[in-house]
């Protein structure tokens, strides 16, 4: 278990070190539907599709306004762990499987922390929103993110 934790910490440190432009400029966006039990919410999300984009994420960025976020493409699906190093505002992290079903939520991740947050469950995407958004919008485990790469055109 210790070896796994050290390996994950090393991986997270490598990802943080790989951030070449800090903070990274805004990324292309897509409008996502976040489907909760009581309502569907439109979220404008920047798309972190490459390793370099995922490494930088929201580090050094100003607070996310309501209705905005960043979607991390984690395909192929696997365990996913994030930290908040160099991220100055609390975030909610919604971890979704390949169908967009939310399988894990990290609420109000503490800013500037190196504590690993995530899940060993296989995930294909992680949506970061301003801290408190999941509770405010009534989002829970089993709700769904309509992932842009799953849309049939």
N, C-alpha and C positions, 0 to 999 in steps of 0.2 A: 504494500500500500504506500509506503514511504517513497519507494522508487517511482511509482506512478505519479505521486504528488510532485516529486522533484522534476520528473520529466515534463509534467504539465506546466510547472513554473518556468522551466527552461524554455518551453515552447512560447509561453506568454512573453517572456523577456525578449526572445528573438523577434516576435511579432512587433513589440514596441520599438525595438532597435531598428526595424526595417522601415519605419515611417520616414520617408525621404523628404517630404515637404510638410512641415508642422507649423500651424495647422494646415491640413490639405484644403485646397479650394473646394467650393461646392461641387457636388457630383451631379450627374444627370438624375432626374426625378421621375417617379411614376406615382399615379394616384392608386392607392390600395383601398380595398374594402376590408374593414375589420369587423367581422360578424360576431356580435355578442348575442346572448340569449334574448335580450330585450330590444336591441337596436343594432343597426348597421352604421358604422362610422367611416367617413372618408378621411384618409390620411395621405398627405403628400410626403413621400419618403425619398430621400436620396438613396441611390443604389450603389452599395459597395460591392462590386462584382469581382475585383481582382485582389490578389494577395496584398499588394501595396495599399489599395484602398481600404481593405479590411484592417490592415495593421494600424493605420492612422485613425480610422473611425471618426469619432467626435472629439478627439483630443484637442484641447486648446480652443474649442469653439465656444461661442456665446450660447446662452440658454436656448433650448428648443422652444419655440412657440407652440401653443396648443394646436393640434391637428397636423403637426409635422414630426418627422422622425428620420431614422436611417435604417434601411433594410440591408442586412448582410447575407449575401449568397454563400451558403456553407456547403453547397453540393460538391462532391457526393455526400450524402447524409452520414453523419457520425457524431460522436460526443462533441460538445462545444463549451469552451470556458473563456470568459472575458475578465478583464480587470478594469479599474477606473483610473489607472495611473495617467496623470496629465489631463483628466477629464474633470472640469471644474464644477459641474452641476450634477445633482442626483438624477439617475435615469431608471426607468423601468425597462427590463429586458424580457421580451416575449420570445420564447424558443418554440419553433414550429417544425413539425415533421414534413415529409415530402408532399403531403396533401394540404399543407397549411394549417393543420390542426395544432393548436397550442398545447404543448406537452409539459411546459415548465415556465414559471414566471419568477423573475427576480424583481422585487419591489424596492424602490427607493435606494438603489445601489449607492453606497457612500462615495462621494467625490474624492479624487486623488488617492484612492486606496489601491493597494496591490493584492488585496484579497481576491482569490479566484472565485468567480460566480458562474454557474452554469449547470449542465446536466450531462450524465453519461448516456442518456437516451439519444438515439440517432435523430439529429435535426438537420434540416435542409436550409433553414433561414432563422435569423434572429432580427427582431424589430426592436430598435431602441426608441423610446419615447421619453418625454420629460417625466421626471419623478412624480408619482401620484396619478399619472394618466390612466393606468389600468384600473385602479379603484374608481376614479371619477367616471370612466366610461363603462364600468360594469363588466370588464373583461376578466375571464377566468379560464382555467384549464378546460380544454374541450371546445373552446370557441375557436374561430378560424380566421386566418389571414388569407385573402385571395392573392396568392403569389403571382407576380406579373409573368413569370416564365411558365405558369400552368394555364394561362389563358388560351382558349382556342379562338383563333381569329377567323 
